[in-house]
Amino acid sequence: MKPIHLHSLAIALALLLGACSQNTSTIAEYTALRTRGLQAPLAGTVFVPLENSSLDSVPLSGRIHVVASFYPGDPIRIHVNLDQVAGVGSSSGLTYQATGAQQLTLPAVPEDPINLIFRLQAATPPDPVTPPDPVLPLNIALQFHTNPDTGELSRVEVKSVSVPLP
């Protein structure tokens, strides 16, 4: 009886190994996903229009957080969000906060800077009678740099920061 029992065990082991070898390509495909997270400093002065037609000079500072996912043969997925980006208006004394996130799907890492739009708003206590300050678009141009050996994202650079004027 032992030889039959060992024979059954050998067949079961062979079937198990065969099933595992068929799934190795699937496992390899999933492990080929490369994800890279980076942070870059953001520092720049924007000019915000005020009600009296003057401009409020606002030096912004904070960080940009970028997560890029690379799948072989697929587009690159890049997620960008702002991290504690704020500044104080030089003439108004108002504190401005920039917020937002962007999701990009690109065929490759762009060689030229890419312009993304976030939100900039004065962080004043809300008044129940008057509406809060309008949300302004905040344009941020980012330059993505890649490692020439691996093609992975290696660095992110903030090229410009601006608020479009009316």
N, C-alpha and C positions, 0 to 999 in steps of 0.2 A: 504493500500500500504506500510505502514511503516514496518510491519512484514516481507514482502517479501524482502524489501530492506535490512533489518538487517540480514535476513537469507543469502542473497547473500554475504554480507560483512563477515559474519561468515565463509562461505565456502571459500571465497578468503583468509581470514586470516589463516584458517586451511591448505590450500594448500601451502601458503607461508611458514608457520612454518614447514611443512613436507619437503619442498625443502631445507630449512636451516638445518634441522636435518640430512638430507642425506649428506650434504656437510661438516658437522663438522669433520668427519674422515679425509677428505682431508685437511681441515684447520689444524687439529692436526698433520698430517704428515708433512706439511710444517713447522710448528712451532717447530717440533722435531729437525730440523737442528740446530746444535750448532757450532758456529764459535768462534774461539779464536785467537787473535792476540798477539804476544809476541815479545819483542826485547831482544837481548842478546849482551853484549860487545864482540868484537873480538879484541884480542891482541896477537901477536905472531911474532916471527922473522923467515923470510924465507931467503934462500940463492939462489941468482939468478946468473947463470953462465954468465960471461962477455966474450967479444971477446978475451981477453988476457989469457983465461983459468983460471982466478981467479974467486972467488965468491964474490958477492956483498951482504953484510948482510943488510937486509931490515926489520926494525921493523914496522910491520903493525898494524894499529889500526882503529877502526870504530865500526859498529854495524851490526848484522844479524837481519833481520826482518822475522818473521815466521807467517803465517796465516794457521790455521788448521781448516778444516770443517769436522764435524762428522755427518753422517746420520745413524740412527738406521738400522742395518742390512746391511749397505753398507760399502765399503772400506773408509778409511780415506784419505782425500785429503790435502796435505801439500804443501804450496807455500813458498819458501825461496828466499829472495833476499838480496844483500849486500847494505849497507847504508853507504856511505862516508868512504869506506875502502881504506886507502892509507898509504904510508910510504916513507921515503927518504933513498936511498942507502948510507951506511956509507963510502964506498970507491969511488963510482962514483958521488955521490951528485944528482943522478937522482931521480925525484919524480915518484913513481910507484902508479898506481891506479888499484884497483880490481873491477871488474864489473860482473854482471850476475844475473840470476835467475834460479831456478830449480822448477819444478812441480813434485810432487811425489803422486802416488796413491798406498796405502798400505793396506793390510787386517787389520792391527792393528798398534798401535804405536810400533816401534821397540824397543826391550830391549837393544840391542847393539848399539854402535855408528854407524852412517851411513856416508859414505864418499861421498861428493858432489864435483863436479869439476866446478870451475869458471874461469874467465880470469884475468891475471895480465899483465899489459903493462906499459912500461916506458912512462910517459906523457911528452915527449919532443916536442918542436915545430917541425912540419913536415918540412922536407927538400925536395924541389921539385925534386932534382936529385936522392937522395937515398931513398929507401923504409923505412917506419917507423920500429921501433924495433919490433921483432916478439912478438906475443901474446903467453904468457906462460900459461900452465895450473896451476891453484892454487887449491890444494886439501884442503878441509876443512872437518874435521870429527865432526859431531854434535851428541850430546846425547840428546834425547828427554825424558823428565820426565813427568809422569802423576799423577794426583790426584787419590789416591787409592779409594776414595769414589765415585767419579763421572766418572773416566776413561778419563777425559778431559786432554788435554795438559796443564801442569802447569808451566813448565820451560824448557828452551833450554840452553844447555851448549856447548861451543866450546871446543872440546877435543884436537884438533891439527890443525895446519896450515902448509902446506909445498908446495914446488915447486919441482917436480921430476927432478933429475939431469940426464943429458945424460950419 
